[in-house]
């Protein structure tokens, strides 16, 4: 019994400690929750908070398939991207990195991108914008005017 206590029990303790460390290293990182944002009219612009920071988002023209439209965003950030997908339908990867706007505005920072959405063969017009600002995400539904 003494060899069991002397070698096996400490071995099990070490194995459990290592497995816990290994699990914390291998497990996928928990993503921050995605915040839902409602925007009645993205052409007029929408204000919301993301991670306790003010954000203002606006489409410069009405979004329509295969016709570029501008996306303008005002937020203090290091990195901003916008991904697009359809509700209940995978359209592949449609991701744009917004670029900082060099001109001074009333906001601390402005960002913009020219977006072109593909045509959906089913004629569906319900889109989801997934906005990522410094790793925090906001989800906004909108429709195109085909």
Backbone as ProteinMPNN parsed JSONL, in Angstrom:
{"seq_chain_A": "XXXXXXXXXXXXXXXXXXXXXXXXXXXXXXXXXXXXXXXXXXXXXXXXXXXXXXXXXXXXXXXXXXXXXXXXXXXXXXXXXXXXXXXXXXXXXXXXXXXXXXXXXXXXXXXXXXXXXXXXXXXXXXXXXXXXXXXXXXXXXXXXXX", "coords_chain_A": {"N_chain_A": [[0.817, -1.204, 0.0], [2.023, 1.183, 0.676], [3.784, 1.799, -1.562], [1.821, 2.49, -3.423], [0.662, 4.812, -2.328], [2.9, 6.354, -2.32], [3.768, 6.683, -5.022], [1.66, 6.548, -6.969], [-0.527, 8.187, -6.127], [0.673, 10.861, -5.919], [1.364, 11.001, -8.631], [-1.144, 10.986, -9.86], [-2.146, 13.426, -8.912], [-0.38, 15.246, -10.135], [-0.989, 14.651, -12.828], [-3.691, 15.448, -12.969], [-3.405, 18.195, -12.464], [-1.872, 18.969, -14.683], [-3.648, 18.278, -16.75], [-5.719, 20.091, -16.313], [-4.396, 22.517, -16.815], [-3.7, 22.083, -19.472], [-6.245, 21.892, -20.64], [-7.234, 24.517, -20.251], [-5.555, 25.824, -21.954], [-6.094, 24.694, -24.448], [-8.866, 24.958, -24.884], [-11.441, 26.67, -26.705], [-11.432, 30.192, -26.949], [-13.724, 32.149, -25.147], [-16.077, 33.927, -26.855], [-16.95, 37.372, -26.96], [-20.247, 38.451, -26.094], [-22.682, 38.958, -28.686], [-24.126, 41.961, -29.447], [-27.417, 42.959, -30.065], [-28.67, 45.334, -32.315], [-31.056, 47.739, -33.091], [-32.115, 49.44, -35.898], [-34.032, 51.726, -37.284], [-33.882, 53.251, -39.628], [-31.246, 53.077, -41.477], [-30.24, 54.878, -43.343], [-30.681, 57.377, -42.307], [-29.173, 57.186, -40.09], [-27.925, 55.709, -37.038], [-27.736, 55.597, -33.532], [-25.967, 54.005, -30.92], [-24.697, 52.106, -28.137], [-21.688, 50.318, -27.68], [-19.89, 48.109, -25.862], [-19.9, 50.005, -23.82], [-19.251, 52.321, -25.153], [-19.939, 55.124, -27.24], [-21.489, 54.808, -30.443], [-22.025, 55.676, -33.804], [-23.739, 54.972, -36.699], [-24.135, 54.864, -40.236], [-25.672, 54.403, -43.434], [-24.642, 55.561, -46.553], [-25.975, 55.58, -48.97], [-28.914, 53.906, -50.234], [-28.778, 50.443, -49.623], [-28.249, 47.999, -52.126], [-28.231, 45.088, -54.149], [-25.203, 44.387, -55.819], [-24.642, 47.071, -56.21], [-22.538, 49.529, -55.164], [-22.487, 50.854, -51.857], [-22.048, 53.311, -49.321], [-20.687, 52.927, -46.062], [-20.618, 54.509, -43.097], [-19.08, 55.198, -40.037], [-18.911, 56.358, -36.74], [-16.826, 56.21, -34.113], [-14.727, 55.658, -31.309], [-11.95, 53.823, -31.837], [-9.627, 51.106, -32.516], [-9.684, 49.247, -34.496], [-11.977, 48.367, -37.004], [-14.494, 46.408, -38.454], [-16.808, 45.121, -40.881], [-19.145, 42.632, -41.442], [-21.22, 40.76, -43.621], [-24.225, 38.933, -44.017], [-26.952, 36.829, -45.002], [-30.214, 36.512, -43.55], [-30.865, 33.358, -42.283], [-29.473, 32.121, -44.351], [-26.457, 31.15, -45.712], [-24.091, 33.178, -47.154], [-21.484, 33.017, -47.765], [-18.2, 34.462, -47.197], [-18.355, 37.772, -46.553], [-16.741, 40.403, -45.959], [-15.59, 43.485, -44.745], [-12.979, 45.715, -44.028], [-13.144, 48.61, -42.269], [-11.912, 51.846, -42.981], [-9.979, 54.421, -41.413], [-11.132, 57.785, -41.412], [-9.494, 60.59, -42.54], [-10.229, 63.303, -42.286], [-11.189, 65.95, -40.056], [-13.912, 65.575, -37.803], [-16.979, 66.05, -35.95], [-16.882, 63.98, -34.261], [-14.797, 61.785, -32.272], [-13.411, 59.815, -33.818], [-13.704, 58.744, -37.187], [-14.899, 56.318, -39.496], [-14.91, 54.459, -42.572], [-16.295, 52.595, -45.38], [-16.7, 51.207, -48.647], [-19.267, 49.269, -49.674], [-20.267, 46.319, -51.338], [-22.853, 44.281, -51.99], [-23.658, 40.864, -52.757], [-25.859, 39.33, -55.238], [-28.737, 37.593, -54.283], [-29.801, 34.465, -55.227], [-32.329, 33.56, -54.627], [-33.805, 35.796, -54.349], [-34.088, 36.916, -51.908], [-34.029, 39.545, -49.475], [-33.28, 40.173, -46.923], [-30.868, 41.117, -44.741], [-27.997, 40.75, -42.58], [-25.938, 42.744, -40.71], [-22.867, 42.436, -39.249], [-21.091, 44.049, -37.069], [-17.859, 44.717, -36.033], [-16.018, 46.056, -33.52], [-13.032, 46.678, -32.258], [-12.984, 43.993, -31.349], [-15.457, 43.71, -30.093], [-18.863, 42.975, -30.746], [-21.664, 43.948, -32.732], [-24.917, 43.31, -33.904], [-26.99, 43.873, -36.649], [-30.034, 43.963, -38.31], [-31.149, 44.476, -41.666], [-32.784, 45.566, -44.718], [-32.403, 45.179, -48.24], [-33.0, 47.231, -51.121], [-33.999, 45.972, -53.742]], "CA_chain_A": [[0.0, 0.0, 0.0], [2.892, 2.358, 0.725], [4.198, 2.231, -2.899], [0.672, 3.125, -4.054], [0.582, 6.173, -1.801], [4.142, 7.058, -2.592], [3.974, 6.995, -6.432], [0.437, 6.685, -7.759], [-1.3, 9.361, -5.71], [1.308, 12.079, -6.445], [1.259, 10.977, -10.093], [-2.501, 11.416, -10.212], [-2.246, 14.86, -8.629], [0.34, 15.933, -11.217], [-1.753, 14.447, -14.064], [-4.868, 16.319, -12.912], [-2.959, 19.58, -12.601], [-1.481, 19.165, -16.083], [-4.819, 18.231, -17.618], [-6.414, 21.371, -16.15], [-3.626, 23.529, -17.542], [-3.817, 21.785, -20.887], [-7.603, 22.249, -21.054], [-7.37, 25.967, -20.342], [-4.782, 26.262, -23.106], [-6.688, 24.191, -25.676], [-10.279, 25.296, -25.076], [-11.635, 27.881, -27.495], [-11.673, 31.394, -26.155], [-15.118, 32.551, -25.129], [-16.288, 35.16, -27.596], [-17.808, 38.346, -26.305], [-21.602, 38.327, -26.616], [-23.041, 39.845, -29.784], [-25.201, 42.868, -29.053], [-28.378, 43.266, -31.127], [-28.932, 46.756, -32.489], [-32.189, 48.023, -33.96], [-31.95, 50.701, -36.617], [-35.226, 51.89, -38.109], [-33.517, 53.793, -40.932], [-29.788, 53.261, -41.542], [-29.908, 56.035, -44.18], [-30.667, 58.542, -41.416], [-28.158, 56.939, -39.073], [-28.348, 55.105, -35.781], [-26.825, 55.727, -32.396], [-26.061, 52.952, -29.922], [-23.465, 51.9, -27.381], [-21.071, 49.006, -27.768], [-18.857, 48.064, -24.824], [-20.012, 51.271, -23.08], [-18.715, 53.396, -25.978], [-20.932, 55.562, -28.223], [-21.259, 54.475, -31.848], [-23.009, 56.211, -34.739], [-23.588, 54.245, -37.952], [-25.02, 55.368, -41.287], [-25.472, 54.031, -44.828], [-24.674, 56.816, -47.316], [-27.024, 55.391, -49.966], [-29.694, 52.699, -49.964], [-28.086, 49.239, -50.078], [-28.879, 47.207, -53.168], [-27.279, 44.099, -54.648], [-24.254, 44.752, -56.865], [-24.463, 48.525, -56.295], [-21.789, 49.948, -53.97], [-23.038, 51.862, -50.953], [-21.094, 53.673, -48.287], [-20.963, 52.696, -44.651], [-19.86, 55.449, -42.282], [-19.189, 54.878, -38.618], [-18.181, 57.24, -35.832], [-16.552, 55.528, -32.85], [-13.325, 55.605, -30.92], [-11.578, 52.418, -32.031], [-8.352, 50.8, -33.171], [-9.966, 48.41, -35.661], [-13.407, 48.22, -37.26], [-14.828, 45.63, -39.647], [-18.228, 44.851, -41.091], [-19.417, 41.395, -42.172], [-22.608, 40.721, -44.069], [-24.793, 37.642, -44.349], [-28.405, 36.879, -45.09], [-30.903, 35.76, -42.508], [-31.19, 31.965, -42.589], [-28.816, 31.669, -45.577], [-25.036, 31.465, -45.726], [-23.685, 33.787, -48.426], [-20.021, 33.019, -47.834], [-17.547, 35.52, -46.418], [-18.473, 39.128, -47.089], [-16.164, 41.164, -44.852], [-14.905, 44.711, -45.113], [-12.293, 46.459, -42.977], [-13.382, 50.033, -42.428], [-10.69, 52.643, -42.937], [-10.177, 55.7, -40.723], [-11.315, 58.97, -42.248], [-8.519, 61.56, -42.025], [-10.739, 64.652, -42.046], [-11.76, 66.145, -38.71], [-15.366, 65.607, -37.674], [-17.408, 66.341, -34.585], [-16.668, 62.762, -33.488], [-13.377, 61.512, -32.054], [-12.888, 59.065, -34.953], [-14.668, 58.329, -38.203], [-14.477, 55.165, -40.284], [-15.792, 54.26, -43.72], [-16.02, 51.545, -46.359], [-17.634, 51.042, -49.754], [-19.765, 47.9, -49.57], [-21.036, 45.773, -52.454], [-23.476, 43.011, -51.611], [-23.977, 40.017, -53.915], [-27.261, 39.037, -55.522], [-29.214, 36.31, -53.772], [-30.562, 33.815, -56.299], [-33.724, 33.359, -54.208], [-34.467, 37.095, -54.287], [-34.186, 37.349, -50.511], [-33.482, 40.883, -49.257], [-33.042, 40.356, -45.494], [-29.438, 41.018, -44.47], [-27.484, 40.975, -41.234], [-24.638, 43.397, -40.592], [-22.155, 42.126, -38.014], [-20.089, 45.092, -36.906], [-16.868, 44.374, -35.016], [-15.214, 47.21, -33.117], [-12.044, 46.236, -31.265], [-13.353, 42.69, -30.812], [-16.836, 43.703, -29.603], [-19.71, 42.845, -31.917], [-23.067, 44.356, -32.761], [-25.642, 42.683, -35.016], [-28.095, 44.72, -37.07], [-30.769, 43.485, -39.482], [-31.624, 45.496, -42.594], [-33.249, 45.045, -46.005], [-31.944, 45.883, -49.429], [-34.072, 47.653, -52.017], [-33.642, 45.435, -55.07]], "C_chain_A": [[0.855, 1.261, 0.0], [3.388, 2.767, -0.66], [3.056, 2.932, -3.646], [0.56, 4.582, -3.614], [1.8, 7.002, -2.21], [4.269, 7.511, -4.056], [2.686, 7.3, -7.197], [-0.331, 7.948, -7.392], [-0.616, 10.655, -6.157], [1.258, 12.149, -7.976], [-0.105, 11.424, -10.567], [-2.697, 12.909, -9.979], [-1.572, 15.657, -9.736], [-0.441, 15.825, -12.525], [-2.992, 15.339, -14.083], [-4.487, 17.779, -13.09], [-2.587, 19.88, -14.051], [-2.687, 19.161, -17.009], [-5.631, 19.52, -17.502], [-5.712, 22.481, -16.896], [-3.76, 23.33, -19.041], [-5.198, 22.169, -21.407], [-7.758, 23.755, -21.199], [-6.602, 26.517, -21.537], [-5.455, 25.869, -24.417], [-8.111, 24.66, -25.92], [-10.407, 26.584, -25.89], [-11.939, 29.059, -26.57], [-13.146, 31.764, -26.261], [-15.251, 33.887, -25.848], [-17.185, 36.086, -26.787], [-19.213, 38.215, -26.89], [-21.86, 39.347, -27.727], [-24.249, 40.658, -29.352], [-26.116, 43.108, -30.249], [-28.669, 44.752, -31.127], [-30.11, 46.896, -33.442], [-31.975, 49.393, -34.592], [-33.111, 50.833, -37.595], [-34.881, 52.377, -39.512], [-32.017, 54.043, -40.987], [-29.357, 54.415, -42.443], [-29.897, 57.322, -43.366], [-29.616, 58.399, -40.331], [-28.755, 56.409, -37.788], [-27.284, 55.336, -34.727], [-27.07, 54.57, -31.444], [-24.743, 52.901, -29.169], [-22.996, 50.47, -27.562], [-19.889, 49.021, -26.823], [-18.761, 49.409, -24.096], [-19.396, 52.444, -23.829], [-19.774, 53.808, -27.001], [-20.493, 55.219, -29.656], [-22.375, 55.129, -32.655], [-22.719, 55.583, -36.087], [-24.574, 54.785, -38.974], [-24.638, 54.752, -42.629], [-25.574, 55.323, -45.632], [-25.692, 56.778, -48.453], [-27.752, 54.096, -49.629], [-28.951, 51.468, -50.472], [-28.923, 48.465, -51.093], [-27.82, 46.269, -53.725], [-26.49, 44.64, -55.833], [-24.077, 46.248, -57.087], [-23.744, 48.982, -55.035], [-22.551, 51.003, -53.166], [-22.009, 52.116, -49.857], [-21.604, 53.334, -46.899], [-20.04, 53.624, -43.876], [-20.122, 55.14, -40.823], [-18.371, 55.889, -37.837], [-18.053, 56.511, -34.504], [-15.063, 55.619, -32.566], [-12.909, 54.14, -30.96], [-10.181, 52.313, -32.633], [-8.581, 50.028, -34.461], [-11.469, 48.219, -35.788], [-13.591, 47.389, -38.529], [-16.335, 45.398, -39.684], [-18.351, 43.584, -41.926], [-20.9, 41.357, -42.49], [-22.999, 39.286, -44.39], [-26.303, 37.8, -44.425], [-29.003, 36.116, -43.919], [-31.235, 34.373, -43.039], [-30.555, 31.459, -43.892], [-27.355, 32.11, -45.549], [-24.649, 31.982, -47.105], [-22.164, 33.781, -48.587], [-19.459, 34.165, -47.01], [-17.657, 36.841, -47.164], [-18.02, 40.046, -45.962], [-15.388, 42.353, -45.391], [-14.226, 45.288, -43.874], [-12.536, 47.93, -43.237], [-12.067, 50.778, -42.236], [-10.961, 53.945, -42.19], [-10.283, 56.843, -41.728], [-10.397, 60.058, -41.703], [-9.092, 62.934, -41.699], [-11.324, 64.785, -40.644], [-13.293, 66.192, -38.775], [-15.704, 65.969, -36.237], [-17.182, 65.142, -33.671], [-15.175, 62.524, -33.32], [-12.723, 60.78, -33.228], [-14.008, 58.71, -35.904], [-14.046, 57.233, -39.052], [-15.416, 55.024, -41.462], [-15.34, 53.094, -44.588], [-17.072, 51.634, -47.452], [-17.997, 49.562, -49.798], [-20.498, 47.526, -50.856], [-21.551, 44.399, -52.032], [-23.78, 42.186, -52.855], [-25.49, 39.873, -54.102], [-27.592, 37.679, -54.908], [-30.109, 35.693, -54.845], [-32.023, 33.583, -55.927], [-34.506, 34.668, -54.188], [-34.627, 37.626, -52.874], [-33.482, 38.689, -50.333], [-33.161, 41.169, -47.793], [-31.569, 40.095, -45.182], [-29.148, 41.244, -42.998], [-26.108, 41.628, -41.367], [-24.061, 42.99, -39.244], [-20.983, 43.089, -37.938], [-19.149, 44.697, -35.775], [-15.987, 45.586, -34.766], [-14.314, 46.75, -31.983], [-12.468, 44.943, -30.568], [-14.76, 42.605, -30.244], [-17.767, 43.763, -30.806], [-21.14, 43.314, -31.689], [-23.685, 43.775, -34.033], [-26.845, 43.551, -35.342], [-28.728, 44.147, -38.338], [-31.166, 44.678, -40.342], [-32.07, 44.824, -43.886], [-32.643, 45.857, -47.128], [-33.16, 46.253, -50.26], [-33.765, 47.225, -53.428], [-34.615, 45.927, -56.11]], "O_chain_A": [[0.483, 2.277, -0.587], [3.425, 3.964, -0.948], [3.298, 3.863, -4.415], [0.384, 5.475, -4.442], [1.705, 8.212, -2.415], [4.807, 8.585, -4.323], [2.653, 8.235, -7.998], [-0.742, 8.699, -8.277], [-1.293, 11.5, -6.743], [1.125, 13.232, -8.547], [-0.222, 12.153, -11.552], [-3.352, 13.579, -10.778], [-2.132, 16.638, -10.223], [-0.546, 16.807, -13.259], [-3.309, 15.927, -15.117], [-5.175, 18.52, -13.792], [-2.95, 20.93, -14.583], [-2.748, 19.951, -17.952], [-6.176, 19.993, -18.499], [-6.361, 23.303, -17.544], [-3.916, 24.293, -19.792], [-5.311, 22.717, -22.504], [-8.352, 24.223, -22.17], [-6.96, 27.565, -22.074], [-5.398, 26.619, -25.392], [-8.527, 24.751, -27.075], [-9.573, 27.482, -25.773], [-12.615, 28.919, -25.551], [-13.737, 31.698, -27.339], [-14.6, 34.864, -25.478], [-18.055, 35.644, -26.037], [-19.354, 37.898, -28.071], [-21.323, 40.455, -27.706], [-25.27, 40.105, -28.943], [-25.637, 43.427, -31.337], [-28.888, 45.357, -30.078], [-30.152, 46.241, -34.483], [-31.691, 50.374, -33.905], [-33.164, 50.137, -38.609], [-35.515, 51.963, -40.482], [-31.558, 55.112, -40.585], [-28.227, 54.891, -42.327], [-29.176, 58.261, -43.705], [-29.214, 59.389, -39.719], [-29.929, 56.628, -37.487], [-26.086, 55.276, -35.004], [-28.213, 54.191, -31.186], [-23.786, 53.584, -29.532], [-23.795, 49.535, -27.592], [-18.987, 49.847, -26.961], [-17.666, 49.885, -23.797], [-19.053, 53.455, -23.217], [-20.441, 52.947, -27.574], [-19.322, 55.323, -30.021], [-23.532, 55.134, -32.236], [-21.59, 55.646, -36.575], [-25.708, 55.123, -38.635], [-23.457, 54.593, -42.938], [-26.499, 56.106, -45.417], [-26.213, 57.818, -48.857], [-27.267, 53.289, -48.836], [-28.532, 51.44, -51.629], [-30.133, 48.3, -50.936], [-26.64, 46.617, -53.769], [-27.047, 45.269, -56.732], [-23.429, 46.654, -58.052], [-24.283, 48.838, -53.938], [-23.169, 51.911, -53.722], [-21.21, 51.244, -49.517], [-22.795, 53.442, -46.608], [-18.818, 53.53, -43.99], [-21.253, 54.855, -40.427], [-17.258, 56.234, -38.235], [-19.054, 56.227, -33.846], [-14.244, 55.652, -33.485], [-13.439, 53.315, -30.216], [-9.633, 53.274, -33.174], [-7.794, 50.125, -35.403], [-12.153, 47.944, -34.803], [-12.936, 47.628, -39.544], [-17.027, 45.469, -38.669], [-17.74, 43.471, -42.989], [-21.728, 41.857, -41.728], [-22.215, 38.524, -44.956], [-26.856, 38.797, -43.962], [-28.389, 35.202, -43.369], [-31.816, 34.234, -44.115], [-31.034, 30.487, -44.476], [-27.055, 33.292, -45.383], [-24.857, 31.299, -48.108], [-21.626, 34.469, -49.455], [-20.175, 34.768, -46.211], [-17.123, 37.002, -48.261], [-18.82, 40.425, -45.106], [-14.634, 42.244, -46.357], [-14.825, 45.343, -42.8], [-12.18, 48.446, -44.296], [-11.223, 50.383, -41.431], [-12.045, 54.516, -42.313], [-9.607, 56.853, -42.757], [-10.501, 60.418, -40.531], [-8.499, 63.667, -40.907], [-11.891, 63.831, -40.111], [-13.876, 66.777, -39.688], [-14.814, 66.168, -35.41], [-17.277, 65.263, -32.45], [-14.374, 63.001, -34.124], [-11.59, 61.096, -33.593], [-15.126, 58.413, -35.482], [-12.84, 57.217, -39.295], [-16.581, 55.416, -41.383], [-14.186, 52.666, -44.546], [-18.195, 52.08, -47.214], [-17.123, 48.707, -49.943], [-21.26, 48.327, -51.397], [-20.776, 43.483, -51.756], [-24.123, 42.744, -53.897], [-26.281, 40.246, -53.235], [-26.81, 36.734, -55.01], [-31.057, 36.323, -55.312], [-32.868, 33.425, -56.809], [-35.726, 34.66, -54.029], [-35.238, 38.675, -52.668], [-32.457, 38.942, -50.966], [-32.804, 42.297, -47.453], [-31.085, 38.974, -45.344], [-29.939, 41.845, -42.27], [-25.229, 41.112, -42.058], [-24.701, 43.179, -38.21], [-20.001, 42.948, -38.667], [-19.602, 44.377, -34.676], [-15.305, 46.08, -35.664], [-14.783, 46.467, -30.881], [-12.331, 44.81, -29.352], [-15.218, 41.505, -29.936], [-17.515, 44.494, -31.764], [-21.734, 43.112, -30.629], [-23.059, 43.753, -35.092], [-27.619, 43.924, -34.461], [-28.035, 43.879, -39.319], [-31.48, 45.751, -39.827], [-31.771, 43.654, -44.121], [-32.4, 47.056, -46.994], [-34.226, 45.654, -50.116], [-33.313, 48.036, -54.236], [-34.485, 45.587, -57.286]]}, "name": "protein", "num_of_chains": 1, "seq": "XXXXXXXXXXXXXXXXXXXXXXXXXXXXXXXXXXXXXXXXXXXXXXXXXXXXXXXXXXXXXXXXXXXXXXXXXXXXXXXXXXXXXXXXXXXXXXXXXXXXXXXXXXXXXXXXXXXXXXXXXXXXXXXXXXXXXXXXXXXXXXXXXX"}
